[in-house]
Structures are given as structure tokens and as C-alpha cells.
Amino acid sequence: MNIKQQIITHSENETENFAAQFAQTLPRGTVVALDGDLGAGKTVFSRGFARGLGITEPVSSPTYTIVQEYPLPDSKGMLYHLDLYRIENSISALAFGVDEFLKDLESIALVEWPERISDILPPAVTTVKIRHLTDNEREITILEEACS
């Protein structure tokens, strides 16, 4: 596990702006694992991340739909925003077809609650850990790691 970057943001706006800048650095085919407790700011991060990729439509948490798909501008790829909170394990995820979103080399997958499918994540994943410090402050750590 290698820490690429660490920052403390002081507002939702700062979190979104950081996520937007971060998204612009990633190649297509990247899987981003969002790690954080309920209320840590994963959806706020996701909104900024999507904006950084040029997505202008509203971004919300896909907790009940499991996945939201957003076309990437000027590309045939997609941003797949997966929320696996309601998925028990990788067997349930595979039945839902989650592996197809993780394998799409033209797209980017943003995965909330990735620990539920750790055994089927691709070999290389970029992990974003979001830790709630105060009502407004978040510690965001970007890790490059290989999954086993």
C-alpha cells in the first residue's frame, strides 16, 4: 500500500473540488474504491469526481439502485458509480453483474463499500479513504495498492 496523496478538506465544496481534480488524473479502466463510514462524504466526493470527468447531470447515491451510469463526454466510456451497501458479498454482486462494470477498460468505476467484493476487485485498485474529522472536515487519503 502506497500513499499517493493526503489532504484535509474543510467543506463539501473543498471535497468536491479535490475530487474533481483527482478524477482528471485517472486513465480509463481505473477502479476507484471509496472507503469510509456512513456519512463520511463518499457521495460528496462522487459528485465532485463526476464533475471532474465532465459530467453535468446531478449525481446521487445509488444505494437503492446499486449502480448509476453516467456517459463520459467525448468518449464511449461511462462513469459507473456503484454503491454496494445493500450487497452482502461478491456472490450477490456477481449475480447482479457487477464484474462487468469493473472490467470495462473504456470507463471508470467508483465503488462505495468495496470491502464487500474485495475478492473480485481487479488486481490494481486506487483506494480513496475518507475519514470524518469534524462536521465539516474530512481527511482524504489516496492509496495505490494491489488487491489479492
GUFI-812093 format. One record per residue: residue number from 0; x negated, y, z negated of N, C-alpha, C in turn. Coordinates in steps of 0.02 Angstrom, whole numbers, plus 32768, in hexadecimal, padded with zeros to 4 digits. Last residue first. Example, Ala and Ser with C-alpha at 12.3 -4.5 7.8 and 13.67 -1.06 7.14 Angstrom:
// residues 2
<r num="1" n_xx="7D7E" n_yy="7F90" n_zz="7E9E" ca_xx="7D54" ca_yy="7FCB" ca_zz="7E9B" c_xx="7D7B" c_yy="8002" c_zz="7E76"/>
<r num="0" n_xx="7D6C" n_yy="7EE4" n_zz="7E7A" ca_xx="7D99" ca_yy="7F1F" ca_zz="7E7A" c_xx="7D6C" c_yy="7F5B" c_zz="7E7A"/>
//
This chain:
// residues 148
<r num="147" n_xx="8110" n_yy="7E51" n_zz="80B2" ca_xx="8100" ca_yy="7E0A" ca_zz="80BB" c_xx="813C" c_yy="7DE3" c_zz="80D1"/>
<r num="146" n_xx="80ED" n_yy="7EED" n_zz="80FD" ca_xx="811B" ca_yy="7EC2" ca_zz="80D7" c_xx="8107" c_yy="7E7A" c_zz="80E4"/>
<r num="145" n_xx="8075" n_yy="7F69" n_zz="80E8" ca_xx="8089" ca_yy="7F2E" ca_zz="810E" c_xx="80B6" c_yy="7F05" c_zz="80E1"/>
<r num="144" n_xx="808A" n_yy="801A" n_zz="80DF" ca_xx="807C" ca_yy="7FD9" ca_zz="80C3" c_xx="8092" c_yy="7FA2" c_zz="80F2"/>
<r num="143" n_xx="807B" n_yy="80BD" n_zz="80B5" ca_xx="8074" ca_yy="8090" ca_zz="80EE" c_xx="8063" c_yy="804D" c_zz="80CF"/>
<r num="142" n_xx="80E8" n_yy="812E" n_zz="8062" ca_xx="80B8" ca_yy="80F7" ca_zz="805F" c_xx="80B7" c_yy="80D2" c_zz="80A1"/>
<r num="141" n_xx="810D" n_yy="81C7" n_zz="801F" ca_xx="810C" ca_yy="81A2" ca_zz="805D" c_xx="80D5" c_yy="816E" c_zz="8058"/>
<r num="140" n_xx="8171" n_yy="8205" n_zz="7FA0" ca_xx="8131" ca_yy="81E5" ca_zz="7FAF" c_xx="8139" c_yy="81BC" c_zz="7FEF"/>
<r num="139" n_xx="81B9" n_yy="828A" n_zz="7F50" ca_xx="81BD" ca_yy="8260" ca_zz="7F8C" c_xx="8177" c_yy="8246" c_zz="7F9C"/>
<r num="138" n_xx="8212" n_yy="82BC" n_zz="7EC9" ca_xx="81CF" ca_yy="82A9" ca_zz="7EDD" c_xx="81D7" c_yy="8278" c_zz="7F18"/>
<r num="137" n_xx="8282" n_yy="8343" n_zz="7EBB" ca_xx="8277" ca_yy="82FE" ca_zz="7ECF" c_xx="822D" c_yy="82F5" c_zz="7EDF"/>
<r num="136" n_xx="82EA" n_yy="83B3" n_zz="7E5E" ca_xx="82A7" ca_yy="839D" ca_zz="7E73" c_xx="82A5" c_yy="8352" c_zz="7E83"/>
<r num="135" n_xx="8369" n_yy="83D0" n_zz="7E2C" ca_xx="8356" ca_yy="83E8" ca_zz="7E6F" c_xx="8315" c_yy="83CB" c_zz="7E89"/>
<r num="134" n_xx="8374" n_yy="838D" n_zz="7DB1" ca_xx="83AF" ca_yy="8396" ca_zz="7DDB" c_xx="839C" c_yy="83A8" c_zz="7E23"/>
<r num="133" n_xx="82D6" n_yy="8333" n_zz="7DB9" ca_xx="8307" ca_yy="835E" ca_zz="7D96" c_xx="8344" c_yy="8364" c_zz="7DC4"/>
<r num="132" n_xx="82A8" n_yy="82BC" n_zz="7DFD" ca_xx="8284" ca_yy="82DA" ca_zz="7DC5" c_xx="82B2" c_yy="8304" c_zz="7D99"/>
<r num="131" n_xx="82C0" n_yy="822C" n_zz="7E53" ca_xx="82E6" ca_yy="8263" ca_zz="7E38" c_xx="82C1" c_yy="827E" c_zz="7DFA"/>
<r num="130" n_xx="8260" n_yy="81F6" n_zz="7ED9" ca_xx="826B" ca_yy="81F1" ca_zz="7E91" c_xx="828A" c_yy="8232" c_zz="7E79"/>
<r num="129" n_xx="8251" n_yy="8196" n_zz="7F63" ca_xx="826E" ca_yy="81D5" ca_zz="7F4C" c_xx="827E" c_yy="81CC" c_zz="7F02"/>
<r num="128" n_xx="81E1" n_yy="8154" n_zz="7FD4" ca_xx="81FB" ca_yy="814E" ca_zz="7F90" c_xx="8213" c_yy="8193" c_zz="7F7A"/>
<r num="127" n_xx="81DE" n_yy="810F" n_zz="806B" ca_xx="81E7" ca_yy="8151" ca_zz="804D" c_xx="8207" c_yy="8145" c_zz="8009"/>
<r num="126" n_xx="8176" n_yy="80A7" n_zz="80CB" ca_xx="81A2" ca_yy="80AD" ca_zz="8091" c_xx="81A2" c_yy="80F5" c_zz="8078"/>
<r num="125" n_xx="816C" n_yy="805D" n_zz="8163" ca_xx="815B" ca_yy="809B" ca_zz="8140" c_xx="818E" c_yy="80A3" c_zz="8108"/>
<r num="124" n_xx="8133" n_yy="7FBA" n_zz="8187" ca_xx="816B" ca_yy="7FE5" ca_zz="8174" c_xx="814E" c_yy="8024" c_zz="8154"/>
<r num="123" n_xx="8109" n_yy="7F2E" n_zz="81E1" ca_xx="80F3" ca_yy="7F71" ca_zz="81CD" c_xx="8130" c_yy="7F9D" c_zz="81C2"/>
<r num="122" n_xx="8154" n_yy="7EB6" n_zz="81F3" ca_xx="8113" ca_yy="7EB5" ca_zz="81D0" c_xx="80FA" c_yy="7EFA" c_zz="81BA"/>
<r num="121" n_xx="8205" n_yy="7ED6" n_zz="81D0" ca_xx="81CC" ca_yy="7EC9" ca_zz="81FC" c_xx="818A" c_yy="7ECE" c_zz="81D5"/>
<r num="120" n_xx="8269" n_yy="7E7E" n_zz="8157" ca_xx="824E" ca_yy="7EBC" ca_zz="8172" c_xx="8212" c_yy="7EAC" c_zz="819E"/>
<r num="119" n_xx="8294" n_yy="7E0C" n_zz="811A" ca_xx="829D" ca_yy="7E10" ca_zz="8163" c_xx="8287" c_yy="7E53" c_zz="8180"/>
<r num="118" n_xx="827D" n_yy="7E18" n_zz="8092" ca_xx="8262" ca_yy="7DDD" ca_zz="80B5" c_xx="826D" c_yy="7DDE" c_zz="8100"/>
<r num="117" n_xx="82C4" n_yy="7E89" n_zz="8069" ca_xx="827B" ca_yy="7E8C" ca_zz="806D" c_xx="825D" c_yy="7E52" c_zz="8094"/>
<r num="116" n_xx="8347" n_yy="7EAE" n_zz="805C" ca_xx="8334" ca_yy="7E87" ca_zz="8097" c_xx="82E8" c_yy="7E84" c_zz="80A0"/>
<r num="115" n_xx="8352" n_yy="7EF6" n_zz="7FEA" ca_xx="8383" ca_yy="7EC0" ca_zz="7FF3" c_xx="8372" c_yy="7E95" c_zz="8030"/>
<r num="114" n_xx="82F9" n_yy="7F5D" n_zz="7FF2" ca_xx="82E5" ca_yy="7F23" ca_zz="7FCA" c_xx="8315" c_yy="7EE8" c_zz="7FD2"/>
<r num="113" n_xx="8335" n_yy="7FC7" n_zz="8034" ca_xx="8310" ca_yy="7F96" ca_zz="805B" c_xx="82FB" c_yy="7F58" c_zz="8034"/>
<r num="112" n_xx="8394" n_yy="8031" n_zz="801D" ca_xx="8396" ca_yy="7FF2" ca_zz="7FF7" c_xx="8371" c_yy="7FBA" c_zz="801C"/>
<r num="111" n_xx="8399" n_yy="8074" n_zz="80C2" ca_xx="83A3" ca_yy="807E" ca_zz="807A" c_xx="83AE" c_yy="803A" c_zz="8059"/>
<r num="110" n_xx="8338" n_yy="808A" n_zz="814C" ca_xx="8359" ca_yy="8056" ca_zz="8125" c_xx="835C" c_yy="8069" c_zz="80DB"/>
<r num="109" n_xx="8334" n_yy="80BC" n_zz="81EB" ca_xx="832E" ca_yy="80D9" ca_zz="81A9" c_xx="8358" c_yy="80AD" c_zz="817B"/>
<r num="108" n_xx="82E6" n_yy="8098" n_zz="8281" ca_xx="8315" ca_yy="807F" ca_zz="824F" c_xx="8304" c_yy="809E" c_zz="820B"/>
<r num="107" n_xx="82DE" n_yy="80D6" n_zz="8324" ca_xx="82C3" ca_yy="80DB" ca_zz="82E0" c_xx="82F9" c_yy="80C3" c_zz="82B0"/>
<r num="106" n_xx="82C0" n_yy="808C" n_zz="83C8" ca_xx="82E7" ca_yy="80AF" ca_zz="8395" c_xx="82C0" c_yy="80B5" c_zz="8354"/>
<r num="105" n_xx="8285" n_yy="8038" n_zz="841D" ca_xx="8295" ca_yy="807A" ca_zz="8438" c_xx="82B4" c_yy="80A8" c_zz="8403"/>
<r num="104" n_xx="827C" n_yy="7FBE" n_zz="83DF" ca_xx="823E" ca_yy="7FE4" ca_zz="83E7" c_xx="8249" c_yy="802A" c_zz="8405"/>
<r num="103" n_xx="82DA" n_yy="7F6F" n_zz="836E" ca_xx="82E2" ca_yy="7F9B" ca_zz="83A8" c_xx="82A7" c_yy="7FCA" c_zz="83AE"/>
<r num="102" n_xx="82DC" n_yy="7F24" n_zz="82FB" ca_xx="82B0" ca_yy="7F0E" ca_zz="8332" c_xx="82B0" c_yy="7F3D" c_zz="836E"/>
<r num="101" n_xx="833C" n_yy="7F51" n_zz="82A5" ca_xx="82F6" ca_yy="7F53" ca_zz="828E" c_xx="82C5" c_yy="7F44" c_zz="82C6"/>
<r num="100" n_xx="83B2" n_yy="7F34" n_zz="82E5" ca_xx="83A1" ca_yy="7F7A" ca_zz="82D9" c_xx="8357" c_yy="7F82" c_zz="82C7"/>
<r num="99" n_xx="83B1" n_yy="7EA9" n_zz="82DE" ca_xx="83AE" ca_yy="7ECA" ca_zz="8320" c_xx="839B" c_yy="7F14" c_zz="8319"/>
<r num="98" n_xx="83C3" n_yy="7E8C" n_zz="8257" ca_xx="8381" ca_yy="7E80" ca_zz="8276" c_xx="837A" c_yy="7EA2" c_zz="82BA"/>
<r num="97" n_xx="844A" n_yy="7E9E" n_zz="823B" ca_xx="841A" ca_yy="7ED2" ca_zz="8228" c_xx="83D6" c_yy="7ECA" c_zz="824A"/>
<r num="96" n_xx="84B8" n_yy="7E4D" n_zz="824D" ca_xx="848F" ca_yy="7E5F" ca_zz="8287" c_xx="845B" c_yy="7E95" c_zz="8279"/>
<r num="95" n_xx="84FF" n_yy="7E14" n_zz="81E8" ca_xx="8517" ca_yy="7E54" ca_zz="8201" c_xx="84F1" c_yy="7E6C" c_zz="823F"/>
<r num="94" n_xx="84B1" n_yy="7DA9" n_zz="81CD" ca_xx="84F4" ca_yy="7D9B" ca_zz="81E5" c_xx="8513" c_yy="7DDB" c_zz="8203"/>
<r num="93" n_xx="8444" n_yy="7DED" n_zz="8196" ca_xx="843D" ca_yy="7DCC" ca_zz="81D7" c_xx="8481" c_yy="7DBC" c_zz="81F6"/>
<r num="92" n_xx="847D" n_yy="7E14" n_zz="811C" ca_xx="8467" ca_yy="7E47" ca_zz="814C" c_xx="8460" c_yy="7E29" c_zz="8192"/>
<r num="91" n_xx="8490" n_yy="7D9A" n_zz="80DC" ca_xx="84CA" ca_yy="7DC5" ca_zz="80EC" c_xx="84B8" c_yy="7DF8" c_zz="8121"/>
<r num="90" n_xx="8409" n_yy="7D79" n_zz="80D3" ca_xx="8437" ca_yy="7D4C" ca_zz="80F6" c_xx="8476" c_yy="7D73" c_zz="810A"/>
<r num="89" n_xx="83D0" n_yy="7DDC" n_zz="8085" ca_xx="83C0" ca_yy="7DDA" ca_zz="80CC" c_xx="83EF" c_yy="7DAC" c_zz="80F3"/>
<r num="88" n_xx="8455" n_yy="7E16" n_zz="8016" ca_xx="8413" ca_yy="7DFA" ca_zz="8025" c_xx="8409" c_yy="7DF7" c_zz="8070"/>
<r num="87" n_xx="84CA" n_yy="7E66" n_zz="8004" ca_xx="84AB" ca_yy="7E42" ca_zz="7FCC" c_xx="8463" c_yy="7E2C" c_zz="7FD9"/>
<r num="86" n_xx="84F8" n_yy="7F09" n_zz="802D" ca_xx="84DF" ca_yy="7EC9" ca_zz="8047" c_xx="84BA" c_yy="7EA5" c_zz="800F"/>
<r num="85" n_xx="8513" n_yy="7F85" n_zz="7FFD" ca_xx="8549" ca_yy="7F54" ca_zz="7FF9" c_xx="8536" c_yy="7F0F" c_zz="8015"/>
<r num="84" n_xx="849D" n_yy="7FC9" n_zz="801B" ca_xx="84B4" ca_yy="7FC4" ca_zz="7FD6" c_xx="84E8" c_yy="7F8D" c_zz="7FCC"/>
<r num="83" n_xx="8461" n_yy="7FE4" n_zz="8092" ca_xx="846B" ca_yy="7F9E" ca_zz="8081" c_xx="8483" c_yy="7F94" c_zz="8039"/>
<r num="82" n_xx="8473" n_yy="804B" n_zz="8111" ca_xx="847B" ca_yy="804D" ca_zz="80C8" c_xx="848F" c_yy="8007" c_zz="80B2"/>
<r num="81" n_xx="841A" n_yy="8088" n_zz="819B" ca_xx="8439" ca_yy="804E" ca_zz="817A" c_xx="843B" c_yy="8059" c_zz="812E"/>
<r num="80" n_xx="841A" n_yy="80DC" n_zz="8227" ca_xx="8419" ca_yy="80EB" ca_zz="81DF" c_xx="843F" c_yy="80B4" c_zz="81BD"/>
<r num="79" n_xx="83C1" n_yy="80E1" n_zz="82B5" ca_xx="83ED" ca_yy="80B5" ca_zz="8290" c_xx="83E5" c_yy="80C5" c_zz="8246"/>
<r num="78" n_xx="83B5" n_yy="8146" n_zz="833A" ca_xx="83A4" ca_yy="8145" ca_zz="82F3" c_xx="83D8" c_yy="8118" c_zz="82D4"/>
<r num="77" n_xx="8387" n_yy="8102" n_zz="83DB" ca_xx="83B8" ca_yy="8116" ca_zz="83A8" c_xx="8394" c_yy="8121" c_zz="8365"/>
<r num="76" n_xx="8352" n_yy="811C" n_zz="8488" ca_xx="8351" ca_yy="80FF" ca_zz="8445" c_xx="8385" c_yy="811D" c_zz="8417"/>
<r num="75" n_xx="8343" n_yy="815A" n_zz="84FB" ca_xx="8377" ca_yy="8126" ca_zz="84FB" c_xx="837B" c_yy="8105" c_zz="84B6"/>
<r num="74" n_xx="8337" n_yy="820D" n_zz="84EE" ca_xx="831C" ca_yy="81CA" ca_zz="84E4" c_xx="8354" c_yy="8198" c_zz="84EB"/>
<r num="73" n_xx="8365" n_yy="828E" n_zz="84D6" ca_xx="8331" ca_yy="8283" ca_zz="8508" c_xx="8310" c_yy="823F" c_zz="8502"/>
<r num="72" n_xx="8394" n_yy="826F" n_zz="842C" ca_xx="8395" ca_yy="829A" ca_zz="8468" c_xx="835A" c_yy="828A" c_zz="8496"/>
<r num="71" n_xx="83CE" n_yy="81D4" n_zz="83F4" ca_xx="8395" ca_yy="8203" ca_zz="83F3" c_xx="8397" c_yy="822D" c_zz="8432"/>
<r num="70" n_xx="846E" n_yy="81B4" n_zz="83AF" ca_xx="8442" ca_yy="81B5" ca_zz="83EA" c_xx="840A" c_yy="81E8" c_zz="83E2"/>
<r num="69" n_xx="8488" n_yy="8161" n_zz="831B" ca_xx="8484" ca_yy="81A4" ca_zz="8338" c_xx="8456" c_yy="81A1" c_zz="8374"/>
<r num="68" n_xx="84EB" n_yy="80F9" n_zz="82B9" ca_xx="84BF" ca_yy="80FD" ca_zz="82F3" c_xx="84C3" c_yy="8143" c_zz="8310"/>
<r num="67" n_xx="84F2" n_yy="80B6" n_zz="8219" ca_xx="8507" ca_yy="80ED" ca_zz="8244" c_xx="84D4" c_yy="80EF" c_zz="827C"/>
<r num="66" n_xx="8521" n_yy="8025" n_zz="81BD" ca_xx="84F3" ca_yy="8047" ca_zz="81EC" c_xx="8516" c_yy="807F" c_zz="8211"/>
<r num="65" n_xx="857E" n_yy="8010" n_zz="8152" ca_xx="853D" ca_yy="7FEF" ca_zz="8152" c_xx="850C" c_yy="8013" c_zz="8181"/>
<r num="64" n_xx="85F1" n_yy="8050" n_zz="8133" ca_xx="85EC" ca_yy="8037" ca_zz="8177" c_xx="85AC" c_yy="800F" c_zz="8181"/>
<r num="63" n_xx="85DF" n_yy="8079" n_zz="80B0" ca_xx="8617" ca_yy="804C" ca_zz="80BF" c_xx="8614" c_yy="802F" c_zz="8105"/>
<r num="62" n_xx="8566" n_yy="80C4" n_zz="80B6" ca_xx="8571" ca_yy="8092" ca_zz="8082" c_xx="85A8" c_yy="8061" c_zz="8094"/>
<r num="61" n_xx="8523" n_yy="8121" n_zz="810A" ca_xx="854B" ca_yy="80EB" ca_zz="8127" c_xx="855A" c_yy="80B3" c_zz="80F5"/>
<r num="60" n_xx="852A" n_yy="81CC" n_zz="80E6" ca_xx="8515" ca_yy="818B" ca_zz="80CF" c_xx="8541" c_yy="8155" c_zz="80EC"/>
<r num="59" n_xx="851F" n_yy="8235" n_zz="8178" ca_xx="8539" ca_yy="8224" ca_zz="8136" c_xx="8520" c_yy="81DE" c_zz="8124"/>
<r num="58" n_xx="8500" n_yy="82BC" n_zz="81DF" ca_xx="84E5" ca_yy="827C" ca_zz="81C7" c_xx="8501" c_yy="8270" c_zz="8181"/>
<r num="57" n_xx="8547" n_yy="8311" n_zz="826B" ca_xx="8542" ca_yy="8307" ca_zz="8222" c_xx="852B" c_yy="82C0" c_zz="8210"/>
<r num="56" n_xx="84DA" n_yy="8328" n_zz="82FB" ca_xx="8519" ca_yy="8316" ca_zz="82DC" c_xx="8510" c_yy="830A" c_zz="8291"/>
<r num="55" n_xx="845A" n_yy="833E" n_zz="832A" ca_xx="847F" ca_yy="8378" ca_zz="8311" c_xx="84C1" c_yy="8366" c_zz="82F0"/>
<r num="54" n_xx="83B9" n_yy="8302" n_zz="8330" ca_xx="83FF" ca_yy="82EE" ca_zz="832A" c_xx="8425" c_yy="8328" c_zz="8309"/>
<r num="53" n_xx="8331" n_yy="8315" n_zz="8334" ca_xx="835A" ca_yy="8339" ca_zz="8364" c_xx="83A4" c_yy="8327" c_zz="8363"/>
<r num="52" n_xx="82E7" n_yy="82E1" n_zz="82D1" ca_xx="82E8" ca_yy="82BA" ca_zz="830F" c_xx="8313" c_yy="82DB" c_zz="8345"/>
<r num="51" n_xx="8305" n_yy="8336" n_zz="826A" ca_xx="82C2" ca_yy="8338" ca_zz="8285" c_xx="82BC" c_yy="8311" c_zz="82C6"/>
<r num="50" n_xx="8386" n_yy="830A" n_zz="824C" ca_xx="837D" ca_yy="834C" ca_zz="826A" c_xx="8338" c_yy="8352" c_zz="828B"/>
<r num="49" n_xx="8366" n_yy="8291" n_zz="820E" ca_xx="838B" ca_yy="8291" ca_zz="824D" c_xx="8383" c_yy="82D3" c_zz="8271"/>
<r num="48" n_xx="8325" n_yy="82C5" n_zz="819B" ca_xx="8302" ca_yy="8297" ca_zz="81C8" c_xx="8323" c_yy="8298" c_zz="820D"/>
<r num="47" n_xx="838D" n_yy="8309" n_zz="815B" ca_xx="8354" ca_yy="832E" ca_zz="8175" c_xx="832D" c_yy="8305" c_zz="81A8"/>
<r num="46" n_xx="83DF" n_yy="8299" n_zz="813C" ca_xx="83F9" ca_yy="82D2" ca_zz="8164" c_xx="83C0" c_yy="82FA" c_zz="8183"/>
<r num="45" n_xx="8389" n_yy="824D" n_zz="80EC" ca_xx="83A0" ca_yy="8232" ca_zz="812C" c_xx="83BB" c_yy="826A" c_zz="8159"/>
<r num="44" n_xx="837E" n_yy="829B" n_zz="8079" ca_xx="8342" ca_yy="828E" ca_zz="80A1" c_xx="8357" c_yy="8278" c_zz="80E7"/>
<r num="43" n_xx="8403" n_yy="828E" n_zz="804F" ca_xx="83E8" ca_yy="82D1" ca_zz="805F" c_xx="83AA" c_yy="82C9" c_zz="808B"/>
<r num="42" n_xx="8404" n_yy="8205" n_zz="8036" ca_xx="842F" ca_yy="8220" ca_zz="806B" c_xx="8418" c_yy="8266" c_zz="807F"/>
<r num="41" n_xx="83A7" n_yy="81FC" n_zz="7FCC" ca_xx="839C" ca_yy="81D8" ca_zz="800B" c_xx="83C6" c_yy="81F4" c_zz="8044"/>
<r num="40" n_xx="83A9" n_yy="822F" n_zz="7F4C" ca_xx="83A4" ca_yy="825E" ca_zz="7F84" c_xx="8398" c_yy="823C" c_zz="7FC7"/>
<r num="39" n_xx="83CC" n_yy="81E9" n_zz="7EDB" ca_xx="8387" ca_yy="8202" ca_zz="7EE0" c_xx="837F" c_yy="8234" c_zz="7F19"/>
<r num="38" n_xx="8447" n_yy="81AC" n_zz="7ECD" ca_xx="8442" ca_yy="81F4" ca_zz="7EBE" c_xx="83FC" c_yy="8210" c_zz="7EC4"/>
<r num="37" n_xx="8404" n_yy="8111" n_zz="7EA1" ca_xx="8440" ca_yy="8136" ca_zz="7EB3" c_xx="8437" c_yy="8180" c_zz="7E9F"/>
<r num="36" n_xx="834F" n_yy="8110" n_zz="7EBF" ca_xx="838C" ca_yy="80FF" ca_zz="7E9A" c_xx="83C8" c_yy="8124" c_zz="7EB7"/>
<r num="35" n_xx="82F2" n_yy="80E3" n_zz="7F51" ca_xx="8305" ca_yy="8113" ca_zz="7F1D" c_xx="8346" c_yy="80FD" c_zz="7EFD"/>
<r num="34" n_xx="82A7" n_yy="80D5" n_zz="7FEA" ca_xx="82AA" ca_yy="80B6" ca_zz="7FA8" c_xx="82BA" c_yy="80EC" c_zz="7F74"/>
<r num="33" n_xx="82BB" n_yy="80B3" n_zz="808D" ca_xx="82C8" ca_yy="80E7" ca_zz="805C" c_xx="82D3" c_yy="80C7" c_zz="8018"/>
<r num="32" n_xx="8252" n_yy="8080" n_zz="810A" ca_xx="8276" ca_yy="8067" ca_zz="80D0" c_xx="827D" c_yy="80A1" c_zz="809E"/>
<r num="31" n_xx="8251" n_yy="808A" n_zz="81B4" ca_xx="8245" ca_yy="80B1" ca_zz="8178" c_xx="8271" c_yy="8096" c_zz="8140"/>
<r num="30" n_xx="8208" n_yy="804A" n_zz="8240" ca_xx="823A" ca_yy="803B" ca_zz="820C" c_xx="8224" c_yy="8061" c_zz="81CE"/>
<r num="29" n_xx="81EA" n_yy="8081" n_zz="82E6" ca_xx="81D9" ca_yy="8084" ca_zz="829F" c_xx="8215" c_yy="8070" c_zz="8274"/>
<r num="28" n_xx="820B" n_yy="808C" n_zz="8368" ca_xx="81FD" ca_yy="8049" ca_zz="8351" c_xx="81ED" c_yy="8046" c_zz="8307"/>
<r num="27" n_xx="81B7" n_yy="8124" n_zz="838F" ca_xx="81F1" ca_yy="80F8" ca_zz="8397" c_xx="81DC" c_yy="80B1" c_zz="8383"/>
<r num="26" n_xx="814E" n_yy="8172" n_zz="8311" ca_xx="815B" ca_yy="8157" ca_zz="8354" c_xx="819B" c_yy="812E" c_zz="8354"/>
<r num="25" n_xx="815B" n_yy="8207" n_zz="82AF" ca_xx="8162" ca_yy="81BE" ca_zz="82B5" c_xx="816E" c_yy="81A8" c_zz="82FD"/>
<r num="24" n_xx="815D" n_yy="828D" n_zz="8298" ca_xx="811B" ca_yy="826D" ca_zz="829D" c_xx="811F" c_yy="8223" c_zz="82AD"/>
<r num="23" n_xx="81DC" n_yy="82B9" n_zz="8284" ca_xx="81BC" ca_yy="82CC" ca_zz="82C3" c_xx="8178" c_yy="82AA" c_zz="82CC"/>
<r num="22" n_xx="81F8" n_yy="8295" n_zz="8202" ca_xx="8216" ca_yy="826E" ca_zz="8238" c_xx="81F3" c_yy="827C" c_zz="827A"/>
<r num="21" n_xx="81B6" n_yy="82FC" n_zz="81B9" ca_xx="819D" ca_yy="82B7" ca_zz="81B7" c_xx="81B7" c_yy="828E" c_zz="81F2"/>
<r num="20" n_xx="820B" n_yy="8368" n_zz="81D1" ca_xx="81C5" ca_yy="836A" ca_zz="81E8" c_xx="81A7" c_yy="8324" c_zz="81EB"/>
<r num="19" n_xx="827F" n_yy="8338" n_zz="8192" ca_xx="8280" ca_yy="834A" ca_zz="81D9" c_xx="8239" c_yy="834B" c_zz="81F6"/>
<r num="18" n_xx="8254" n_yy="832B" n_zz="810D" ca_xx="8269" ca_yy="82EF" ca_zz="8132" c_xx="8269" c_yy="82FC" c_zz="817E"/>
<r num="17" n_xx="823F" n_yy="83B2" n_zz="80EC" ca_xx="8207" ca_yy="8383" ca_zz="80EA" c_xx="8217" c_yy="8345" c_zz="8114"/>
<r num="16" n_xx="82C3" n_yy="83E0" n_zz="80F9" ca_xx="828E" ca_yy="83FB" ca_zz="8124" c_xx="8252" c_yy="83CD" c_zz="8126"/>
<r num="15" n_xx="8306" n_yy="8397" n_zz="8094" ca_xx="8319" ca_yy="8390" ca_zz="80DA" c_xx="82E2" c_yy="83A8" c_zz="8108"/>
<r num="14" n_xx="82C2" n_yy="83CA" n_zz="8024" ca_xx="82C0" ca_yy="8382" ca_zz="8032" c_xx="82D1" c_yy="8376" c_zz="807B"/>
<r num="13" n_xx="82E5" n_yy="8451" n_zz="802B" ca_xx="829F" ca_yy="843E" ca_zz="8031" c_xx="8298" c_yy="83F4" c_zz="8042"/>
<r num="12" n_xx="8371" n_yy="8443" n_zz="8018" ca_xx="8357" ca_yy="8461" ca_zz="8055" c_xx="830D" c_yy="844E" c_zz="8060"/>
<r num="11" n_xx="8379" n_yy="8412" n_zz="7F97" ca_xx="838F" ca_yy="83E8" ca_zz="7FCE" c_xx="8373" c_yy="8401" c_zz="8010"/>
<r num="10" n_xx="82E1" n_yy="8440" n_zz="7F3E" ca_xx="8327" ca_yy="844B" ca_zz="7F53" c_xx="8338" c_yy="8419" c_zz="7F8A"/>
<r num="9" n_xx="825E" n_yy="8427" n_zz="7F29" ca_xx="8282" ca_yy="844B" ca_zz="7EF4" c_xx="82CA" c_yy="845A" c_zz="7F05"/>
<r num="8" n_xx="81EF" n_yy="839B" n_zz="7F3B" ca_xx="821C" ca_yy="83CD" ca_zz="7F58" c_xx="8248" c_yy="83E9" c_zz="7F1F"/>
<r num="7" n_xx="814D" n_yy="8367" n_zz="7F39" ca_xx="8187" ca_yy="8374" ca_zz="7F0E" c_xx="81AF" c_yy="83AA" c_zz="7F30"/>
<r num="6" n_xx="80F8" n_yy="82E6" n_zz="7F93" ca_xx="810F" ca_yy="832B" ca_zz="7F8D" c_xx="8146" c_yy="832E" c_zz="7F59"/>
<r num="5" n_xx="807D" n_yy="8287" n_zz="7FE6" ca_xx="80A8" ca_yy="828E" ca_zz="7FAB" c_xx="80B9" c_yy="82D8" c_zz="7FA2"/>
<r num="4" n_xx="8044" n_yy="8210" n_zz="805F" ca_xx="8056" ca_yy="8255" ca_zz="804C" c_xx="8082" c_yy="8253" c_zz="800E"/>
<r num="3" n_xx="8013" n_yy="8190" n_zz="8065" ca_xx="8004" ca_yy="81BE" ca_zz="809C" c_xx="800F" c_yy="8206" c_zz="8087"/>
<r num="2" n_xx="7FD6" n_yy="8112" n_zz="8006" ca_xx="7FFC" ca_yy="8150" ca_zz="8001" c_xx="7FE5" c_yy="817E" c_zz="8039"/>
<r num="1" n_xx="7FE2" n_yy="806B" n_zz="802D" ca_xx="7FB8" ca_yy="80A6" ca_zz="8037" c_xx="7FE4" c_yy="80E4" c_zz="8035"/>
<r num="0" n_xx="7FD5" n_yy="7FC5" n_zz="8000" ca_xx="8000" ca_yy="8000" ca_zz="8000" c_xx="7FD3" c_yy="803E" c_zz="8000"/>
//
